[in-house]
Every structure is written in C-alpha cells, then in structure tokens.
Amino acid sequence: MKTWIKYNIKLKNLIILFLIIIIGFVAVENSIKRVHVPYYQLQVEAARVMNESLYVIKEEREAKGIVIDEKLDPNKTGLIGEEYTLLTTTLGNLSAKRTSTNPDFAALMVKYFYEAGLQSGDIVAIGSSGSFPALLIATLSACKSMELAPLIIYSIGASEYGATIPELTFIDMLETLRENKVLPYKILAVSMGGNKDQAESMLFPESVEIIRDIAKKTEAYFIDIEDLSENIQKRMEIYKEAAGEKPIKVFVNIGGASVNYGNTSASITYPNGLVINGPKIPDNPERGLIFEYQLLNIPVIHLLNVRDLALKNGIPIDPIPLPEIGTSQVFFQNKAQKWIIVLIILISAIYLFLAKNNKE
C-alpha cells in the first residue's frame, strides 16, 4: 500500500499551531458584529403596518364597547380574545397568544418570505384558523411590505384567547383595516373550523348555528364540506382559481385547523417556521394542506408553536411592554470579519511550511 502523505511534525510545533488556531478563534469571536439583515427596511415597514393594525383594531374594539381585560391583554393590543365563548374550539396558551401580538412577527414573516425567494407580485396562499389573529395580521403586514398577493381562507373557530369574540371576529378586524386603508386585502373563503371543520364538539350547543350564521354573512365563499379530504381538495381548487395563471409560491399555515395542519400523527411533528425540504409525506387523504403543498415542492411556512418560533428568531416571549420596532434579534445578523479568518489560515499555512522545512 502506497503512502500518499508522509509528514512528521514535532510536538512543540503542534502546540504552537494549536495556540495560533485558538488565538484565531478568539479573534474571530471578538470580531463578530451585530448588523442589520439585508431586508431590514422591509421588516421595519411590515412591523409598522402591524403596529398600526393593532391600534386600529383596539380603537374599533373600544368603539363597539368590547372591554379589553388588561389582565389578559396588558399591552392593550385588542387581539386577545376571551377564554370561553361561542367561538372557542379548544384550549389555548395565553402567553403564546400575547407573544404573537408583537410586531416582530411581521418582521419574521418578511424573513421567511425573503428566504423562500419571493418577489413583488408573487402569490401567497394562507390557511388560518381564528386561534392566532395576530399572526395572520403579521403575515398580511409582511405581504404589504413586500408587495405580495395573499389569498386568504379563514376558519372562524378559535382556541382560547384567540379571535373568540363573536362581535369582533377576524373577518370584522380585516374589514376595519380595509376601511382604514391599513391592509387592502379581502378574505377569499371561510369555513366554520373546529372539529372536522364543522364546528363539532363545541363548548356550547348553539355554537354551530352562530358560526354558520357568521360565515353566511360574509361576502367570501363558504366552504361547508364535512369530508376532510374533499374539503382539502376544494381549498386547493379555490387557491388555484384565484391565483389564475400565476403559480402559488408559498403556503402559510396559521394555527391548528385540521384542513391546513392535517389529521395525522405526522402533523404533530411538522417543523415550525419555513420548511423547504419537509419531512416524509404520509399516505393519508387527511394529511392537510401543509403536506399537499409540500408534495408540489412549494415551500410551507408553519406557524403554530409560538414559543419555539420566538426563541429561534430572537423575539421576546410575552414582553410587557412590546419592544421598540427594529430592536429585537430578528432584525439583525451576526457577521464575523472574514479577513481575520483568511489571515489565521494564512499564518497557519506559513508556519506549517516553515516547520516542515526546518532542518533542526
């Protein structure tokens, strides 16, 4: 067997080389600077749109005489609903709901859209329950900032502390934002949400009637299909028809509606955030739109575990008050000085060369 490399180096030279590398590592660490991400201005714009949305919704809520409970909503965003109402579907985490009202999430959506390669005019399909109205506003704020075209299908049912107030559903919120020229978008289609997307097993027997009535009063198409697999396919048809000849560039799921999130064990472990190369796709007709679009090689943005999203992206959890726009880590990146890395590599190579040719 041939020896391709034969090179002996003294122990003292190895120690010196090791010290050079350690010094270089420390120098690189100390050279790291916190700089704005390339899309910082878009993030700031999106966060400002969301911040304005919070103000308008709060004003509308107060005008309707719907009191903001400061124990539930200390930042007075107006986006924290009541615990148990006719629209409540499941349990909800209050801390997660409050965390989601931070305009930093609009900046996060800009980050995800940017990383997915979206350009002005691109189509964004959005499937949302009423559980996180703030995340839906964050998504639409990012769409406005980046001049994207959102297609919204909304499920009225909401988990605790979401859009649970019958007199102020997200449908009402978006209409108010349209009237005040904050967000120009309309809802494409609505459904009841809840179990099987039919508002089954609700807390109150009259919930189904109330939710159905809310859905019928909207101008949007009412999706009222009990079979989950048919419901999923119908939504894909609605998105495709609305998109026209333009391709859908990303699908955004907000909350845990079964038509979007799926009704399989694989849904539970689906990654949060932007998913380019997702997990194995289950062979199940009720796998949800996240898997249907993944199957079409369309990026998915999955927004459900708010705490996980916040921790991974430098967004404060349940802050009081909300942070100043542009100050959280989501607006920044850590950048090392590349010339130091190159210099250390060069010094190490020169030292190895000299040590090799040392005749002592």
C-alpha positions as CSV (number, residue, x, y, z in Angstrom):
1,M,0.0,0.0,0.0
2,K,1.4,3.4,-1.0
3,T,1.7,6.2,1.5
4,W,0.4,9.3,-0.2
5,I,1.3,11.7,2.6
6,K,4.3,11.3,4.8
7,Y,4.8,14.3,7.1
8,N,6.2,14.3,10.6
9,I,5.9,17.4,12.8
10,K,7.4,18.0,16.2
11,L,5.2,18.1,19.3
12,K,6.3,21.7,20.0
13,N,5.3,22.8,16.5
14,L,1.9,21.1,17.0
15,I,1.4,23.0,20.3
16,I,2.3,26.3,18.6
17,L,0.0,25.6,15.7
18,F,-2.8,24.8,18.2
19,L,-2.2,28.1,20.0
20,I,-2.3,30.0,16.7
21,I,-5.7,28.4,16.0
22,I,-7.0,29.2,19.5
23,I,-5.9,32.8,19.2
24,G,-7.5,33.0,15.8
25,F,-10.8,31.6,17.1
26,V,-10.9,34.1,19.9
27,A,-10.1,36.9,17.4
28,V,-12.9,35.8,15.1
29,E,-15.4,35.6,18.0
30,N,-14.4,39.1,19.2
31,S,-14.7,40.5,15.7
32,I,-18.4,39.4,15.3
33,K,-20.6,42.5,14.7
34,R,-24.4,42.7,15.0
35,V,-25.5,44.2,11.7
36,H,-28.9,44.7,10.1
37,V,-30.2,41.9,7.8
38,P,-30.3,42.8,4.1
39,Y,-34.1,43.1,4.2
40,Y,-34.2,45.2,7.4
41,Q,-36.1,48.1,5.9
42,L,-38.9,45.8,4.7
43,Q,-39.0,44.3,8.2
44,V,-39.4,47.7,9.8
45,E,-42.1,48.6,7.3
46,A,-44.0,45.4,8.0
47,A,-43.7,45.8,11.7
48,R,-45.0,49.4,11.5
49,V,-48.0,48.2,9.4
50,M,-48.8,45.6,12.1
51,N,-48.4,48.2,14.8
52,E,-50.9,50.4,13.1
53,S,-53.2,47.5,12.7
54,L,-53.1,46.9,16.4
55,Y,-54.1,50.5,17.1
56,V,-57.0,50.5,14.6
57,I,-58.4,47.2,16.0
58,K,-58.1,48.4,19.5
59,E,-60.0,51.6,18.6
60,E,-62.7,49.5,16.8
61,R,-63.0,47.2,19.8
62,E,-63.4,50.1,22.2
63,A,-66.0,51.7,19.8
64,K,-68.0,48.5,19.9
65,G,-67.9,48.6,23.7
66,I,-65.9,45.4,24.0
67,V,-63.8,45.9,27.1
68,I,-60.1,45.0,26.9
69,D,-59.2,42.9,30.0
70,E,-55.7,44.2,31.0
71,K,-55.1,41.1,33.0
72,L,-55.3,39.1,29.8
73,D,-54.0,41.8,27.4
74,P,-51.6,44.1,29.4
75,N,-50.3,45.7,26.2
76,K,-53.9,46.6,25.2
77,T,-53.5,45.2,21.7
78,G,-57.1,44.3,21.3
79,L,-56.2,41.0,19.8
80,I,-56.5,38.8,22.9
81,G,-60.0,37.3,23.0
82,E,-62.0,35.8,25.8
83,E,-61.4,32.3,27.2
84,Y,-64.7,30.7,26.7
85,T,-67.2,31.9,24.1
86,L,-69.4,30.5,21.4
87,L,-66.4,30.5,19.1
88,T,-64.0,28.7,21.4
89,T,-62.9,25.4,19.9
90,T,-60.0,24.1,22.1
91,L,-57.6,25.1,24.8
92,G,-55.1,27.9,24.2
93,N,-52.0,29.2,25.8
94,L,-52.4,32.8,26.9
95,S,-48.6,33.5,27.0
96,A,-48.3,32.3,23.3
97,K,-51.3,34.4,22.3
98,R,-49.8,37.5,23.9
99,T,-46.3,36.8,22.4
100,S,-47.8,36.6,18.9
101,T,-49.1,40.2,19.2
102,N,-45.6,41.5,18.9
103,P,-45.0,43.3,15.6
104,D,-41.6,41.5,15.5
105,F,-43.6,38.6,14.0
106,A,-44.3,40.7,10.9
107,A,-40.5,41.2,10.6
108,L,-40.2,37.4,11.0
109,M,-42.6,36.8,8.1
110,V,-40.5,39.1,5.9
111,K,-37.5,37.0,6.8
112,Y,-39.3,33.8,5.8
113,F,-40.7,35.3,2.6
114,Y,-37.2,36.6,1.7
115,E,-35.6,33.2,2.4
116,A,-38.2,31.5,0.3
117,G,-37.2,33.7,-2.6
118,L,-40.4,35.6,-3.0
119,Q,-40.5,38.7,-5.3
120,S,-43.0,41.5,-5.7
121,G,-46.3,40.2,-7.1
122,D,-45.9,36.6,-6.0
123,I,-48.9,34.6,-4.8
124,V,-49.0,33.6,-1.1
125,A,-51.7,31.0,-0.1
126,I,-52.8,31.4,3.5
127,G,-54.8,29.0,5.6
128,S,-55.7,30.3,9.0
129,S,-57.9,29.4,12.0
130,G,-59.0,32.1,14.4
131,S,-56.5,31.0,17.0
132,F,-53.8,33.5,16.2
133,P,-55.3,36.6,14.6
134,A,-52.1,38.5,15.4
135,L,-50.0,36.0,13.3
136,L,-52.4,36.5,10.4
137,I,-52.1,40.2,10.6
138,A,-48.3,39.8,10.8
139,T,-48.4,37.7,7.6
140,L,-50.6,40.3,5.8
141,S,-48.3,43.1,7.0
142,A,-45.3,41.4,5.5
143,C,-47.2,40.8,2.3
144,K,-48.0,44.5,2.1
145,S,-44.4,45.5,2.8
146,M,-43.1,43.1,0.1
147,E,-45.9,43.8,-2.3
148,L,-47.0,40.1,-2.4
149,A,-50.5,38.9,-3.2
150,P,-52.1,36.9,-0.4
151,L,-55.1,34.5,-0.9
152,I,-56.8,34.0,2.5
153,I,-59.0,31.1,3.6
154,Y,-60.2,31.6,7.1
155,S,-61.7,29.2,9.7
156,I,-63.9,31.0,12.2
157,G,-63.4,28.8,15.2
158,A,-60.6,29.7,17.6
159,S,-58.8,28.3,20.6
160,E,-58.9,30.2,23.9
161,Y,-57.8,33.8,23.8
162,G,-57.7,33.9,20.0
163,A,-60.4,35.6,17.8
164,T,-63.1,34.2,20.1
165,I,-65.4,37.3,20.3
166,P,-68.5,36.8,18.1
167,E,-68.9,40.6,17.8
168,L,-65.3,41.0,16.6
169,T,-64.1,38.1,14.6
170,F,-61.1,38.3,12.3
171,I,-63.5,38.9,9.5
172,D,-64.6,42.1,11.2
173,M,-61.0,43.1,12.1
174,L,-59.8,42.8,8.4
175,E,-62.8,44.7,7.2
176,T,-62.0,47.5,9.7
177,L,-58.4,47.5,8.5
178,R,-59.6,47.8,4.9
179,E,-61.9,50.7,5.7
180,N,-59.0,52.5,7.4
181,K,-56.7,51.7,4.5
182,V,-54.2,49.8,6.6
183,L,-54.4,46.4,4.9
184,P,-56.2,46.2,1.5
185,Y,-57.0,42.5,1.5
186,K,-60.2,40.5,1.4
187,I,-60.9,37.0,2.6
188,L,-61.3,34.6,-0.3
189,A,-63.3,31.9,1.5
190,V,-64.4,31.0,5.1
191,S,-65.3,27.8,6.9
192,M,-66.6,27.1,10.4
193,G,-63.4,25.5,11.7
194,G,-63.3,23.3,14.8
195,N,-63.6,19.5,14.7
196,K,-63.8,18.3,11.1
197,D,-64.1,21.9,10.1
198,Q,-67.8,21.6,11.0
199,A,-67.7,23.2,14.5
200,E,-68.4,19.8,16.1
201,S,-67.9,19.1,19.8
202,M,-68.0,22.8,20.8
203,L,-68.5,24.0,24.3
204,F,-72.0,25.4,23.7
205,P,-74.7,23.7,21.6
206,E,-75.7,26.9,19.9
207,S,-72.1,27.5,18.6
208,V,-72.7,25.7,15.3
209,E,-75.6,28.0,14.5
210,I,-73.8,31.1,15.4
211,I,-70.6,30.2,13.5
212,R,-72.7,29.2,10.4
213,D,-74.5,32.5,10.6
214,I,-71.2,34.4,10.7
215,A,-69.9,32.5,7.7
216,K,-73.0,33.1,5.6
217,K,-73.0,36.9,6.3
218,T,-69.6,37.3,4.7
219,E,-69.0,38.1,1.0
220,A,-66.5,35.2,0.9
221,Y,-67.2,31.8,-0.4
222,F,-68.5,29.5,2.4
223,I,-66.7,26.1,2.5
224,D,-69.2,23.7,4.1
225,I,-67.8,20.2,3.4
226,E,-67.8,17.6,6.1
227,D,-65.5,15.1,4.4
228,L,-62.0,16.4,5.3
229,S,-60.2,15.1,2.2
230,E,-62.8,16.7,-0.1
231,N,-62.5,19.9,2.0
232,I,-58.8,20.0,1.5
233,Q,-59.1,19.5,-2.3
234,K,-61.7,22.2,-2.5
235,R,-59.4,24.7,-0.9
236,M,-56.6,23.8,-3.3
237,E,-59.1,24.4,-6.2
238,I,-60.1,27.8,-4.7
239,Y,-56.5,28.9,-4.3
240,K,-55.6,27.8,-7.8
241,E,-58.6,29.5,-9.4
242,A,-57.9,32.7,-7.5
243,A,-54.2,32.6,-8.5
244,G,-55.1,32.4,-12.2
245,E,-52.1,31.6,-14.3
246,K,-49.6,32.7,-11.6
247,P,-48.1,29.9,-9.5
248,I,-48.5,29.8,-5.8
249,K,-45.0,30.4,-4.3
250,V,-45.6,29.6,-0.7
251,F,-48.3,28.2,1.6
252,V,-48.7,29.7,5.1
253,N,-50.5,27.7,7.8
254,I,-51.5,29.7,10.9
255,G,-52.9,27.6,13.8
256,G,-54.0,24.1,14.0
257,A,-57.1,23.8,11.7
258,S,-57.3,20.2,10.6
259,V,-57.7,21.1,6.9
260,N,-54.4,23.0,6.9
261,Y,-52.5,21.2,9.6
262,G,-53.7,17.7,8.8
263,N,-55.3,15.0,10.9
264,T,-52.4,12.6,11.1
265,S,-49.6,11.8,13.6
266,A,-47.1,13.3,11.1
267,S,-48.8,16.7,11.6
268,I,-47.8,16.9,15.2
269,T,-44.1,16.7,14.5
270,Y,-44.2,19.1,11.4
271,P,-41.4,21.7,11.8
272,N,-42.2,25.2,12.8
273,G,-41.3,28.1,10.5
274,L,-40.1,28.0,6.9
275,V,-40.0,24.4,5.6
276,I,-38.2,23.9,2.2
277,N,-37.4,20.2,2.4
278,G,-40.1,18.9,4.7
279,P,-40.5,15.5,6.5
280,K,-41.8,12.3,4.9
281,I,-45.3,12.9,3.5
282,P,-47.9,10.5,4.9
283,D,-50.1,8.4,2.6
284,N,-53.3,9.7,4.1
285,P,-56.1,11.8,2.4
286,E,-56.4,13.8,5.6
287,R,-52.8,14.8,5.7
288,G,-53.7,18.5,5.3
289,L,-52.6,21.4,3.0
290,I,-49.1,21.6,4.6
291,F,-48.3,18.2,3.1
292,E,-50.3,18.7,-0.1
293,Y,-48.2,21.8,-1.0
294,Q,-45.0,20.1,0.2
295,L,-45.8,17.4,-2.3
296,L,-45.9,20.0,-5.0
297,N,-42.5,21.3,-3.9
298,I,-44.0,24.6,-2.7
299,P,-42.4,26.0,0.5
300,V,-44.5,25.9,3.6
301,I,-44.4,28.3,6.5
302,H,-45.9,26.6,9.5
303,L,-46.9,29.0,12.4
304,L,-48.2,27.1,15.4
305,N,-45.6,26.8,18.2
306,V,-45.2,30.5,19.0
307,R,-42.7,30.0,21.8
308,D,-40.4,27.9,19.5
309,L,-40.7,30.5,16.7
310,A,-39.8,33.3,19.2
311,L,-36.8,31.5,20.7
312,K,-35.3,30.5,17.4
313,N,-35.6,34.0,16.0
314,G,-34.7,36.3,18.9
315,I,-38.2,37.5,19.6
316,P,-39.1,38.3,23.2
317,I,-41.6,36.0,24.9
318,D,-44.6,37.6,26.4
319,P,-43.0,41.1,26.7
320,I,-44.6,43.9,28.7
321,P,-44.4,46.5,27.1
322,L,-43.9,45.4,23.5
323,P,-40.4,46.2,22.3
324,E,-39.5,49.1,20.1
325,I,-39.6,48.2,16.4
326,G,-36.2,47.2,15.0
327,T,-34.5,46.3,18.3
328,S,-35.0,42.5,18.5
329,Q,-32.6,40.0,17.2
330,V,-34.9,39.1,14.3
331,F,-33.8,42.4,12.6
332,F,-30.1,41.5,12.9
333,Q,-27.5,39.0,11.9
334,N,-24.1,38.3,13.5
335,K,-21.3,38.9,11.0
336,A,-17.6,37.9,11.5
337,Q,-14.7,39.8,9.9
338,K,-13.7,37.4,7.1
339,W,-10.2,38.9,6.7
340,I,-9.3,37.7,10.2
341,I,-10.3,34.1,9.2
342,V,-8.2,34.4,6.0
343,L,-5.2,35.8,8.0
344,I,-5.3,33.0,10.5
345,I,-5.4,30.3,7.8
346,L,-2.5,32.0,6.0
347,I,-0.4,32.3,9.2
348,S,-1.1,28.6,10.0
349,A,-0.1,27.5,6.4
350,I,3.1,29.6,6.6
351,Y,4.0,28.2,10.0
352,L,3.4,24.6,8.7
353,F,5.6,25.3,5.7
354,L,8.4,26.7,7.8
355,A,8.2,23.9,10.3
356,K,8.4,21.3,7.6
357,N,11.4,22.8,6.1
358,N,13.2,23.4,9.4
359,K,16.3,21.3,9.4
360,E,16.9,21.5,13.1
